[in-house]
Amino acid sequence: MKKQKDPFQPVPSSFFDKVFEVVRQIPKGRVSSYGAIAETLGSAGSSRMVGWAMNASHLVVPPVPAHRVVNRNGMLTGKHFFGTGKEMQELLEQEGIEVKDDKVVRFKELFWHPGV
């Protein structure tokens, strides 16, 4: 006999949901990295999973500012998952972040670590 789920118990959030929650906290005009987000969630070796979450985030409500997540060197490695090859860069530039050759200029200065 199957045990019925208690409708008043909270549903545990998935790893992707936790990633979305952290990414929504990245301030406008700042960037974070896949690895920093994974580390903050207690899964330091899961930066690739954070990337998969970003790829799946485009239709999530409320919106997830996935354009603010770059690799550990400031490269726009996820740019191919935006509408055009330049959309990620354009979104960052609209927030005052300069991008040159697919890399955030002043990356160390603009980097936001969610765990700090």
N, C-alpha and C positions, 0 to 999 in steps of 0.2 A: 504494500500500500504506500503510495506517494505521500510525503509530508507536504501539506499546503504551506505556501509562503505567507508569512504574516504581512498584510498590506501596510502596516504601520512601521515596519522596519525600513530604515533607509537603504537604498540600493547602493552597493559599493561602486565607487566610480572606477572607470577603467584607467589604465595608464595614459591613454590618449586624452581623456578628460582632465587628468591631472596636468598634463603638458599644456593643454589649452588654457587652463586656469593660470598657470605660471606665465605663459606668453602674453596673456591679456594684461599682465602687470608691468610689462616692459614699457617704460615711459616713452612718449612720443619724442622723436629726435635721438633715441638711444638704440643700441643693438645688443643682443646677447648671442650666445653660441649654443649649439646642440649639446655639447658636452657640459656646459655650465648648468643647463636646464636639467639634464639627466642626473648630474651630481646633486643638485638641489633636491631632487625627488628620491635620493638614496639609491640610485641606479647608475653609478658612475660609468659603467661599461655600456650603457644603452643609448649613446648619442645617435646611433643609426635609427633606433626606434623613435627618437624624438623627430628625426628627419621624416620618417614615415608618417608620424602624426601631423607634421606640417603639410605633407603632401595631401593628407586627408582632411585638412582643416578648411578648405576653401568654401564649403557649403554649410559650415557649422554656424549655428545661431546660439548666442550672440557671436558676432564676427571675431576671428582670431587674427591679430596682426602678424601673420607668418612672415611678412617681408622683413621684420625686425630680427629674424633669426638667421645667422650666418655661421660659417665654420669658424674654427678656433683661430684662424689667421685673418678673419674679416672678409673672406671670399664669398661671393653670392652663389654658392654651390646649388642652391635650390631654385635658381632663376628659371629653369626649364619647366617648372611646375606652375608657373604663372601664365596668364593668357598669351602674352607675347614674350619674346626673349628679353625685352627691356622693361617689362612692367614692374618687376621687383625693384629695379634701379629707380624707376620713375617714382614709385611710392616712397622710397627712402629719400629721394631728392625733394619731394614735396614736404618732407618733414625737416628739411635743412641738412640732411646727411649727404656729403659729397662722396661720389663713387667714381673711381677711375680704374679702367681695365678690370671691371667686375670685382673690385675690392673697395671696401669702406676706407676712405681717407681718414686719418686720425682715429683708427679703430680702437687703440688702447684708451684713448681719451673718452670715446663714446660708449665703450663697453659697459654694460650693466650686468652685474652678477646677481641673480635672484636670491642667492643664499647669504648675501652680505648686507 
